[in-house]
Amino acid sequence: MNQHFISDESQNTETRIPMARHRHEKKNNPTGWFLVSATCAIAVSGLLLTTQASADNRLIHRPSQARLFGLDSLRRAVKQDGGVPLPNNLDQYIKNREAALQLGKALFWDMQIGSDGVQSCASCHFHAGTDNRVKNQINPGLLAVLDHPEDSIKGYFNAAGAFKPVFESKQPNQSLRREDFPFVKIIQDVNHAADGSIEPIPGNSNDIVGTMGMLFTFYNNVVPGFAVDSGSPITDPIWNINGTANVRRSVARNAPSVINAVFNYTNFWDGRANPHFNGQDPFGDQSPNGGIVVHHPGEPLSFESITMDNASLASQVLAPIISFSEMSFGDPSQQSVTDPSQPNGRSIPEIGIKMLRGALNNGKPLTPLGLQTVHPKDSVLGSLSKAPYRGLDTTYESLIKAAFAEQYWDSDEPIETPGIVFNQMEFNFGLFFGLSVALYESTLVADQTYFDQWMETARFNKGFGRKELAGLNLFVNEGRCVVCHAGPELTKASIRSAQGNKDLIRAMAMTEGSALYDNGFYNLAVTPTTDDLGRGSADSFGNPLSFARQALFSRVENQFFPFTILGDPFIPAQNEDTGTPVCADVNGDGFCETNEAIFPEFQRVAADGAFKTPGLRNSVLTGPYFHNGGMATLRQVIQFYNRGGNFCSFNHKDKAANIKPLGLSEKQEEELVDFLVSLTDERVVYQKAPFDHPELRIPTDGRDTLGTGEIHALGANGSNKPLRPFLKLDPNDAIYTPSGICSNE
């Protein structure tokens, strides 16, 4: 076989925008589902920049040519880096990484963490790092705001919420089907309601495919030694069947994969999981509440602020465990039982009490993974397994003591808070949970895909051949996917791309004028901007999430922030697209100093409706796609980019300028899909180490209180049954193709 073959078909520049049609194409494929054409998930939510083919397009025949575009084997790149990116001061807190890894994997999969004794972190990330369930997954789009933008810096930042909990595609506890996708079947059109809200037209849906969480329950308290917290059921005004029986809530965005999340500079679709970890919440240095209690020998406990870089994973894991939609009982409209100044809900130190204290009746604490079996050959926990019995042969207290330095847990001095007294280990449970789970997730690296193998060997393999190479050439040329799905990680939202905080804020041309934006975050016109502000939203303390908006609030509007604005000292002095000056750059260093005025043309923020560009590995397994889960297959994603978006006219002030029709032929769409499927790691497909796991029981519908769906424990050798795409769909199944192309007019 010719190792350097490039199909002439990859340079077919025939413009063919498909008309509306229903189609389901199946292909004979003797080598397995993972070789079926899949989509250049350029779109799995990132920016697919567009351009027409030109005579100077550079072709890739060999891996060395792919490296000219910044691509590489992820395994090779990580090895050259000396390992995955971790906090520089990690060893100040963790004394034994092996023990911390065991602790983190146990906590991630443990159903006892959830208030109901069912919901674990893994409940939303069990299938290639995501959730592929189809029943009771719909959220009616509760993050929408009114169409009341202000100036070019504030945008929609202060817009009031447009609370209209109307289910469009499915009612609570109904199941998604192939025919429901895509959610947008008629592009461009929206309804402008009299109150300023933007609503979908008939035939479209602004629903979100989220992931099932909690039944709405008032939180009373944790009960040491028991898996289920004390709570009182509350009538749920939104998630119910015919206004009576409650069903589990669903979160407001599609679940992103935890696999390869270690490479993200920030995590969550909106990037709110700060790159700096503070030990208490997701917001890093932006939070006034960050810090832990430390025991210095011979001294009383002291509360100390901490900050750890490259630690967005640790920031991220602290959010779901106290969310009343995801893993905790709580009703934020009511007061806390213990502290009336706070909304009703569970705190992280209270989870520490639950997992660490002994029961009142027998003094025994919860057994780690006490409701689940652990395979004796589990790659991390096998030596602790009690199989065939449930749980681990240890305690969480013992694991914490083995993993973390003594000054963070060895004091018995009481810590008094309103209504509750903690010990040091309980109070610092956020530190232990965040860092250990992050360390576990840092091992979930899919770097042995078919594409990665070709990059290392320059030889075709069963998952990367002629068609995939043709798709790769489309990826870097006509599609220009590589502009945003860049580097070995295939995303500009990576730690590598941030370049030590020097490339966080960038300047780009917009459809009209120019703007500053957060590197790796783009408005693609998947949904109307007002449906979900994404990166344009605020944190829990009212601060903008967007570094670019923080910088302009500070520089132009003289707003004071009690924290360092990341990226502010390194705003580039020129527009990346046109070379237009952003500031005077008096010292000629290429950056706009913090005391240097930003020229009026760039006193504008492109953050509203922008979402993080994900990496693309294993994307064939992680549907449905985009932040709203509104597309079921990779082919639908490619067709979205090929037509130039969904809501280009409404979003034109915020949309990335290069989102416009591509003019790809059907053959080229298929080749892009082929390339995306080549980004699959067989270890993920068959759940081999490090992707093996304990048993997990997940709710199968919104009324399931026990978790009746069983996922069996697997050891390091994984399973002989492959994971399948969402709804078991052919990744090249277009299902339904909206007619027309998306324009800014």
Secondary structure, DSSP 8 states (H G I E B T S, - for coil): --TT---GGGG--------SEEE------TT-GGGS-----TTSSS--------TT-----SHHHHHTTT---HHHHHHHHTSS---TTGGGTBS-HHHHHHHHHHHHH-GGGSTTSS--GGGGS-BTTB----BS-EE--TT-B-S---STTTTTTT--B------SS--TT-B--GGG--S-SS-S--EE-TTS-EE--TT----EE--B----EEEEE--TT-SS-EEEE---SSSEETTTEE---B-SS-----TTGGGBSSBSTT--B-SSB-SSSTTGGG-TT--EEE--TTS--EEE---BSS-HHHHHHTTGGG-TTTT----TTSB-SS-TTSBS---HHHHHHHHHS--TTT-----TTTTSB--TT-TTTGGGB-TTSBSBSS-HHHHHHHHB-GGGT-----EEETTEEE-HHHHTHHHHHHHHHHHHHTT-----BHHHHHHHH-S-BTTBSHHHHHHHHHHHTTS-GGGTS-TTTT-TTBHHHHTTTTTSEEEEEBSSSEEEEETTEE--SSS-GGG--BTTSB-TTS-BS-HHHHHHHHHTT----SS--TTGGGEESB-TTT--BSB--TT-SSEE-TTS-B-GGG--B--TTBEE----TTGGGS-SBTTTT-B-SHHHHHHHHHHT-S-TTTTTTTSBTT-S-----HHHHHHHHHHHHTT-BHHHHTT-TTS-B--EEE-SSTT-SS--EEE--B-TT--SS----GGG--TT--EEE--S-----
